[in-house]
Amino acid sequence: MTPATPRWRVVAALALVLAGFVVVGRLAVDAWLVRATPERVRIVEREPLPRPGPFLLAVVDGLRAESVDEVVDGVPTMPFWRGLATEGVRGIGVTGEPTMTAACVRSILTGRSPDLYAAFANFNAPSVDGSVTQFLVRRGLRAAHAGDAAAWQLTRRDGAAEVYRREDVIAFPDRGPADQGGTDDASFPFALRWAKDPAIGVLTFHVVRPDHAGHRHGATGEAYRGAVRIVDAQLRQLVEAFRFLRPDATILLTADHGVTARGTHGGGEPGARRAPFVLVGPRVIRREGVELPQIALAPTLCAVLGLPMPPLAESPPALELTTLTPSQRVDAFDAFLRARIAVAQDLGATDLAADADARRRAAFTGAAMEQLGRLVIVYRDLEAGVLGASRFTGGLAVLLAVVWLVALVRAAGHPAHPRSTLLAVLPLASWAFASVAGGWLGAAARHPLGGATAVVLSALAYAWDARPAAPGVRTLTLGGLLAVPMLGGAGLLLQHAFDATEDAGPAASRTVVVFAVVLVAAIAALFRRGTREALARAFDARPALFVAATAGPLGFALSLRLFLDPFVHTPIVFAVVAGLALVAAAWRGRGDPATRGPWRVVLAVAAVLFVGGRVAEGLAPDWILSVRPTGPAWLVGPGLGWRVAAVAALAPVVVAAVRAARTGPGAPLVALAGLGVVAAAALRLGAPAPEALYQVARAALLLALVASPFARASDDAALAARLLACAGLASLYHERSDAQVFVLALVLLGALAAARLPFPPTRRGIAALAVLLVAVKIAAFHGLGFLESFSTIDTGAGVVPGQGAPPPAVHPDAPPTEAATTISTEIWENAVSQVVKFSLVWVALLAAMARSARRTGSLDGLRALGVDLGVALAARGALVALGMTVWWRSSWWVAVAYPTFALALLDALFVLAGLGIAGAFRAPAGAASDAAPAGGPAAPAGAGANG
């Protein structure tokens, strides 16, 4: 049987996993994904120029590129947008990632690419320096803002000076999908008022109606189309009023980001990265079909308005879209290059900056276009040099990831000296406290070395009393150390092909050869009996080593963006891994007649989930967003098949709940969960008082989950209550889709069957079970129609019925600018809903494992499973960090790195919460279940090491 795993040992391990993701992720982002910025931005002024002309910026949140040209029944959706585009440049601004509002608006105003930090501050963006708005105010223009707060938050201060007068701003905090145009309707009259006031020279207007309509209803239906039409009509009035008094104005209409057909954004989906824009003005040419980086808009605006160049802009101005003369283009690009040289100097790259400045000065010979060409070469060399200067931080990230993972593998699941748990938690707790303390203490903790030190000390303490390594551990470790550089080298070959614009075919061929060599070497080694025995000894001595060896390659595979597109192929990879692992486990346990029925159910559910979802997506990409009528039509309307299937899948769960409530203690707990399910079903049927029903359902269901480990209930009753609560919450939080409710109902059915399977009797079997659960969870995640993208965080969920009323009327003389610096209650509520929504699969899986463990008296095994799940997530993250060292120069790599780290971090939290709900921290070690008394027979040795 498994060695005892103390409760706090599990907490220490998962705390170390969480801290490792935060610190390794921060180092990786700093090294490979975010360009360094100086502590104080230095503005490089240009030669005195005439006072710039007026400027209007209108940001349409979440405008889908396809909506601009959409015509329905002969009526264009955006006639004004299309008409204005004939006067200037029309095209697509390709955003960076993540595609979140604050990060993208910052790109529009400063030219700086989005990053993870800006995404985390999406609803309360910190003020930045070097924006177009700030430059215009410096030149004497008066600025006003109306609508979503992001543009105002980002530019409200220029150093210590206020950019806006209080009376010139009406800024609303984001309210999430609950806001279906209320803030737009309140801010539009304010914006129109200032458009008609000649005192205003700069006006920014940010509408959110399309974005929120897409989150709540999807971006292909009439709800989204109607929102876009309203916005187009508002833009017509605003632009015509602004230009009536300012015929020389420069106008930029743009989306902050696009959305997918499902109404999602936040990651690297192609639809989310396509932000349509229109730029018109006296110095802008007429051209359609333009595609340029979104970060090029800010320097281009500065070029046509005669402003200093934004120093943090990461793309040069698109001078080909302007009517500037050749000499003016040279002057504009020179201003951009001087600003970038100043940034390099402030970052400490003095030699690079001095060399670039000398070459810049020597470039001004010959014709203007020759000068421009030489300046472009100087800029590219400077950027490559500055980017390459972050190698130390990248090396530190990889080294820390190794220490972090080795400590978890060395000590996972083994008993340790009681002091080691405390010693492991103390550095993490003190580091977390210091990071939020502020002042010099917070600055030290937020420094990369601060977090790295905390993780290293905690890792050493955590592994304090781990058992000595077996000979096979060294053999396997050496093999891994030899294989990883070969994998990295193969990736570097592909990277070189991209850098050198080489045909990817030869590089892919070389990569296949490298992978084949590794595979042949592994197979040849495994043919030797001694190697197999050494491998078995290694996995017996360090079961978590098996976890790392199998879950880690899945993380590295995510970096092979060429062949494993995260929006197409990655779900298939995880579905195949999960399906094959389930089949292997079922085949191993085929000798036990009592498990044949449950295994058949589990495999049937897996087949529908992992194969059916991919087939459905091939037939209809948006199948998961099934039409969901309300009221009596729910019983007979479109999508009836999904609803019937969901009810059929949940029927066994309901029967099991009734039986458990009748035959043992726990009837109140089951009744509480049942009450929540009934209220959720009534809400879906369109019963009256929807807000009251929603609140009752949510409260009852969450209370049932939280109370389940403490209530006096049989194990069967506790399992049934947890599964019922998950079903009810699925109905609440998947309110846009009956198909998603059906998919989660299948997961619950599979969990009910899996709870009847024996828990692995060996420590190595628990390790295999951990890898299986990670694969199943990710495959089910994709089966629910989600992607490993920030879209999963940003999608609206659980919008309380009745929300969405317009905000209170605002007196024009007292706009609520202070309110925009707070996060709205709707955002907090939506965040909680998201956390619960994406934890449901983990809760169901761990509830099933808890029932299985209690049946065989293996509560210690459940705790060991929790530690191994943390190791599996950490192994994925560590190998992703390796992938970053390979792919650091490619922007598309961000699409994989960001969400993998962010969602794995959340998964670690979900595992911790799921273990708590399953009662892993409640009952004493070795407690017997009510189904099998203590000392009862253990599960048969051949009953499925994979659970």
Residue, then its C-alpha position, 0 to 999 in steps of 0.5 A: m500500500t502507499p506510504a502515509t501522506p500527511r495533509w499538510r504535506v499535500v498543501a506544501a507541495l501544491a503551494l510549491v507548485l503554485a509558487g513555481f508557476v508564478v515565479v517561473g512564469r514571471l521570469a519566462v515572460d520577462a525573458w522571452l515575451v515582454r520587451a524590457t522598459p526603463e523605469r522612467v520613460r524619456i521622451v525625445e522631442r522633435e524639431p518644433l512643428p506647427r500645432p497638430g490638428p485635432f484628433l478623434l479616436a473611437v474604439v469599438d470593443g470586440l468588433r469582429a472584422e467580418s461584421v464590417d462588410e456584412v450585408v444581411d437582406g441587402v442591408p449593410t451592418m456598418p454603412f457609415w464605417r464602410g463609407l468613411a473608409t473610402e476617404g482614407v486607409r482601411g484595413i486590419g490591425v493585427t494585435g499582439e497577445p493576449t487580446m485583452t482590452a487594456a493591453c490592446v488599447r495601450s498598443i493603440l495609444t503607445g505602440r507597446s505590445p500587449d503582455l501578461y501584466a497588462a492583461f492582469a490589470n485589464f479592469n484597472a489599467p495603470s497610467v503609462d507615459g509616451s502616448v499619443t493623447q499625452f503628446l497632443v495635450r503637451r502641444g496645447l490641445r484639450a482632451a476629453h474622454a467618454g465610455d469605457a475607462a481603459a483609454w482614460q486610465l492609461t493616459r490620465r497622467d503625464g508624469a505628475a501632471e493630469v492630462y484631463r480636466r475633471e469635467d471633460v471625462i466620463a469613464f465607466p469601469d468594465r461591467g462584463p457581459a451584464d452590460q448590454g449597452g447601458t454604459d454606452d448609452a450613458s456616455f454617448p451623449f457626453a461624447l457628442r456634447w464635447a464633439k460639438d464644443p470647439a474647445i476640445g481638440v482631442l476626443t476619445f470614445h470607447v464603446v463596449r456594446p459589441d464585445h459584451a453582446g458577443h460574450r453573452h450571445g455569440a458574435t454571429g447572431e442578431a443580438y451581436r449584429g444589432a449591437v454593431r448597428i447601434v454603434d455604427a449609428q453612434l459613430r456617424q453622429l459623433v464623427e460628423a459632429f467632430r468634423f463639422l467644426r474641425p474639417d482638418a481632423t485626423i480620425l481613427l476608428t478601430a477595434d481594440h481586438g476582434v472576437t471569434a464567432r463564439g464571441t470570445h477573445g483573450g488568446g491567439e485565435p485568428g478572429a480575436r487578433r484581427a482588429p478592423f480600423v479606418l484612418v482618415g486625415p489630411r496626411v493619410i492616403r486612400r487605400e483598402g486591404v491594408e494589414l499591419p501590426q496594431i502597434a504600428l498605429a501609434p507611431t503612424l499617428c505621431a508621424v502624420l500629426g507631427l508629434p514626438m515618437p512614442p518611445l515604447a513603440e515596438s514597430p516603426p511607423a507605416l510611412e507608406l500610408t502617409t502623404l509625407t514627402p521623402s524627406q519628411r519620412v526620413d525625419a519621422f523614422d529618424a525620430f522613431l529611431r532616436a526614441r528607441i536608442a534612448v530606451a536602449q541607453d536607459l536599459g543599460a545597453t550603452d554600447l549598443a545605443a552608442d553604435a546605433d547612434a553613430r550609424r544613424r548619424a552616418a546614414f544621412t548621405g545620398a537620396a532620401m530613400e537611401q537614407l531611410g533604408r539605412l536607418v531601417i537597418v540600424y533599427r533592426d540591428l538595435e532591436a535584435g541586440v536589445l532583445g538578446a540581452s535578456r538571456f540571463t533571465g531566461g537561463l534563470a527561468v530554466l534553472l529554477a524550473v529544473v530545481w522546482l521540478v526535481a524537488l517535487v519529483r524527489a519528495a512527492g508523496h513520501p513522508a517527511h520530517p514534520r519540520s520540512t513542511l513548515l520550512a517549505v511554506l514559510p519562505l513562500a508565505s513570507w515572499a507572498f506577504a512581501s510582494v503585496a506589502g509595497g515599498w522597498l519590501g514589495a519591490a524586493a519581493r517582486h524582483p526576479l531573484g526574490g521569487a526565485t530565492a523563495v522557490v529554491l528555499s521552499a524546494l530544498a525544505y520540501a525535499w528535506d527527508a526524501r528517500p535516497a535515489a535508486p540506481g535506476v533514477r540516475t539512469l533515467t535522469l541521464g537519459g532525459l538530460l541527453a534527450v532534452p537537448m536533442l529535442g531543443g536542437a530539433g526545435l532550433l532547426l525549425q526556428h532557424a528556418f523561420d528566422a532565415t525565411e528558409d523553406a520549412g520542408p528541409a527543417a521539418s525533415r531534419t527535425v523528424v530525423v532528430f525525433a526518430v533518433v531519440l525514439v530509436a535510441a529509447i526503443a533500443a534501450l528498452f529492449r535491454r532487460g537491465t534497462r527495463e529493470a532500472l526503469a522499473r526501479a526508478f519508477d518504484a523509488r520515485p513514482a513522481l518521476f513517471v509523472a514528470a517523464t510522461a506529463g512533461p513531453l506534453g508540455f514541450a509538444l505545446s511549443l511545436r506550434l508548426f505541427l500542433d496548432p493549439f486551436v486545432h491539433t492540441p485537443i486531438v493530442f490530448a484526446v488521443v492520450a486520454g483515450l489510449a490511457l483509458v483503454a490501457a487501464a481497462w485492458r489491465g483490469r479486464g480480469d475483474p468481472a465487477t469492474r467490467g460494467p463501469w469500464r464500459v461506461v467510462l470508455a463509452v463516455a470517453a469515445v463520445l467526448f473525445v471523438g464525437g466533439r471533434v466530429a461535431e466540430g468538423l461538421a459545424p464549428d460552432w456546434i457547442l453554441s447550440v440554440r437555446p430557447t427559453g420558456p415552453a419552447w425549451l421542451v420542443g424548440p430547436g436543439l431538443g436533441w441536446r436537451v434530451a441527451a443531457v437529461a438522459a446522461l444525468a438520469p443515472v446520477v439522479v437515480a444514484a442520488v435518490r438511492a443514496a439518500r434513501t439507504g444511508p445518512g446524507a438525505p439533507l445534503v442530497a436534498l440541498a443539491g437537488l433543490g439547487v438542480v430543480a431551481a436551475a432547471a426551472l430557470r432554464l425553463g423560463a420560470p418567473a422571478p429568474e433573478a431569485l431562482y438564480q440566486v437560490a440555485r447558486a447558493a444551494l449548489l455552492l453550499a452543497l459542495v462546500a458542506s459535503p466534506f463536513a456533513r454526516a453523510s455516507d460516501d455514496a450520498a456525498l458523491a451523489a451530492r457533489l455530482l448533482a451540484c456540478a450538474g446544477l452549476a453547469s446549467l447556470y454557468h453554461e447558460r448559452s449552450d445546451a450542448q455544453v450542459f450535455v458534455l458536462a453531463l457525460v463527464l458526470l456520468g463517467a465520474l459516477a462509473a469511475a467511482r466504482l472502480p478500485f483505487p490503485p493499490t501501489r504508489r506507481g499506480i497512483a502516479a499513472l492515475a495522475v497523468l491519466l486524470v490530467a489528460v482526461k481533464i484537458a481533453a474534457f476541457h476541449g470537449l466542452g468547446f474551450l481552448e487553452s487560451f485566455s478566451t476561457i477566462d474572458t468568456g461571459a458566464g453565469v450572468v445573473p438574470g435581470q442584470g444589464a440595466p443602464p448605469p445611474a444617470v450622470h450629471p454632466d458637471a460631475p462625471p464619475t471619474e473616480a468610479a472608473t478606478t475601481i473594479s465593478t461588482e459585476i466583474w467580481e461576480n463574473a470572476v467568481s463564476q469563471v472560477v467555479k465554472f472551470s473547476l467543475v470537471w476537476v471537482a467531478l473527477l476528484a469526487a469520483m477518485a475520493r469515493s474509490a479511495r474510501r471504498t478501498g481504505s486509501l485516503d492516503g492514496l488520494r492525498a498522494l494523487g493530489v501531489d502527483l497532479g501538482v507534479a504533472l502540472a509542474a512538469r508541463g510548465a517546466l517543459v514549456a519553459l524549455g520550449m520558450t528557450v527554443w521559440w523565444r523570437s517568434s511572436w506566435w509562441v505567445a499563443v502557447a506560453y501565456p495560456t499554458f502557464a496561466l491555466a496550469l496555475l489555475d488548475a493547481l488551485f482547482v486541484l487544491a479546491g477539489l481535494g478539499i471538497a472531496g474530503a482529502f483534508r478532513a478525515p484522518a489518514g487510513a480512515a475506512s469507508d462505510a462501504a468497506p470497514a478498516g482492515g477490509p480487503a485491498a483492491p486486487a493487484g491487477a485491478g488497474a494501476n491507472g485507476 
